[in-house]
């Protein structure tokens, strides 16, 4: 995995910054943040396998107190499917949204997977109105809504699955 324009593989030292980022997005409730923390810890402990990959976008300009981890993504292969991957998390700090960081992370993941001969990337998200911007982001980046599972997460909250051929 290459280091590109501030995008690099995550390191265990990024764990606290990843949690801060997830909380700052405002898209997770407390129990979901606990699950997120468990997932991050398991990935860095190697419990999920070496194909479970975290990348981060770190500001290169650290002058004047700036810099730091501003965005991250987590992706892994789909079990029992040939060359299919899931993007389990992508998040950009609210102060940095609209700067192309999310698109850069997504392109990085897609390029890495293409280079490995992978064929599909799937992304799941919520159908709630509060996730409308998230769903628009995926559509803008060439993802098609492949499926919607009604009331999946809880009554009234659908799971929306996006798909892109690599």
C-alpha positions in Angstrom: 0.0 0.0 0.0 1.5 3.3 -1.1 1.5 6.7 0.7 -0.2 9.3 -1.5 -0.8 13.0 -0.8 -1.3 12.5 2.9 -3.2 9.2 2.5 -1.4 6.4 4.2 -2.0 3.1 6.0 -3.4 3.6 9.5 -1.1 2.7 12.4 -2.1 1.6 15.9 -1.1 5.1 17.1 -4.1 6.5 15.1 -6.6 4.6 17.2 -7.7 7.6 19.4 -7.8 9.9 16.4 -10.0 7.4 14.5 -12.4 7.4 17.5 -12.4 11.2 17.6 -13.1 11.3 13.8 -16.0 8.8 14.1 -17.6 10.8 16.9 -17.1 14.1 15.1 -19.0 12.9 12.0 -22.2 12.9 14.2 -23.5 9.8 12.4 -23.0 7.3 15.2 -24.9 6.9 18.4 -23.1 5.8 21.6 -23.6 2.0 21.2 -22.4 2.3 17.6 -19.3 4.2 18.7 -18.5 1.3 21.1 -18.8 -1.2 18.3 -16.6 1.0 16.1 -14.0 1.1 18.8 -14.1 -2.7 19.1 -13.7 -3.0 15.4 -10.7 -0.6 15.3 -9.0 -2.5 18.2 -9.6 -5.8 16.5 -8.2 -4.6 13.2 -5.0 -3.2 14.9 -4.6 -6.4 17.0 -4.7 -8.4 13.7 -7.7 -10.4 14.9 -9.6 -9.7 11.6 -6.8 -10.7 9.2 -4.3 -8.9 7.2 -6.8 -8.1 4.4 -8.8 -5.8 6.7 -7.3 -2.4 5.8 -7.5 1.0 7.3 -6.2 4.1 5.5 -6.1 7.7 6.8 -5.8 11.1 5.3 -3.5 13.3 7.3 -3.0 17.0 6.8 0.5 17.7 5.5 0.5 21.2 6.9 1.0 20.9 10.6 2.1 24.6 11.1 0.2 26.7 13.5 -1.4 23.8 15.3 -3.1 22.5 12.1 -2.6 19.1 10.7 -3.6 15.7 12.0 -5.9 13.0 10.9 -8.8 14.4 8.9 -10.4 11.4 7.2 -10.3 7.6 7.2 -11.6 4.5 5.5 -11.8 0.9 6.3 -12.3 -1.9 3.8 -12.1 -5.7 3.7 -12.9 -8.6 1.4 -16.4 -10.1 1.3 -16.2 -13.7 2.7 -17.2 -16.5 0.3 -17.3 -14.2 -2.8 -14.7 -13.9 -5.6 -12.9 -10.5 -5.7 -15.7 -8.6 -3.9 -14.8 -6.1 -1.2 -16.8 -4.0 1.3 -16.1 -0.4 2.3 -17.2 -0.6 6.0 -16.3 3.0 6.9 -15.4 6.2 5.3 -15.5 9.5 7.3 -14.3 13.0 6.9 -14.0 15.4 9.8 -16.9 18.0 9.4 -14.3 20.9 9.2 -12.8 19.2 6.1 -15.9 18.2 4.2 -16.3 19.5 0.7 -12.5 19.5 0.1 -12.4 16.3 -1.9 -10.9 14.2 0.9 -13.7 11.6 0.9 -13.4 11.3 -2.9 -9.6 10.9 -2.7 -10.0 8.2 -0.1 -12.6 6.4 -2.2 -10.4 6.6 -5.3 -7.4 5.3 -3.4 -9.4 2.3 -2.2 -10.7 1.6 -5.7 -7.2 2.0 -7.3 -5.7 -0.4 -4.7 -8.4 -3.0 -5.3 -8.1 -2.7 -9.1 -4.4 -3.2 -8.9 -5.0 -6.4 -7.0 -7.5 -7.6 -9.7 -10.6 -7.2 -7.6 -13.9 -6.7 -9.3 -16.6 -5.2 -7.0 -16.8 -2.7 -4.1 -19.9 -2.7 -2.0 -20.9 0.0 0.5 -23.8 -0.2 3.0 -25.3 2.8 4.7 -28.5 3.9 6.4 -31.7 5.0 4.6 -32.4 7.7 7.2 -32.8 11.3 6.0 -29.7 12.2 8.1 -27.7 10.0 5.7 -29.0 11.6 2.5 -25.7 13.5 2.0 -23.8 10.2 2.4 -25.9 8.5 -0.2 -25.5 11.4 -2.6 -21.8 11.2 -2.1 -21.7 7.6 -3.2 -23.9 8.3 -6.2 -21.7 11.2 -7.2 -18.7 8.9 -7.2 -20.3 6.4 -9.5 -22.0 4.0 -7.2 -25.4 2.5 -7.9 -28.0 1.7 -5.3 -28.2 -2.1 -5.7 -30.5 -3.0 -2.9 -32.6 -1.6 0.0 -33.5 -3.8 2.9 -36.5 -2.3 4.7 -36.4 -1.9 8.5 -32.9 -3.6 8.6 -31.1 -1.6 11.4 -34.3 -1.0 13.3 -37.9 -0.3 12.6 -38.0 2.6 10.1 -34.3 2.5 9.2 -33.4 0.8 6.0 -30.1 -0.6 4.9 -29.0 0.8 1.5 -26.4 -1.1 -0.4 -24.3 0.6 -3.1 -22.2 -1.2 -5.7 -19.5 -0.3 -8.2 -17.7 -2.5 -10.7 -14.0 -1.9 -10.5 
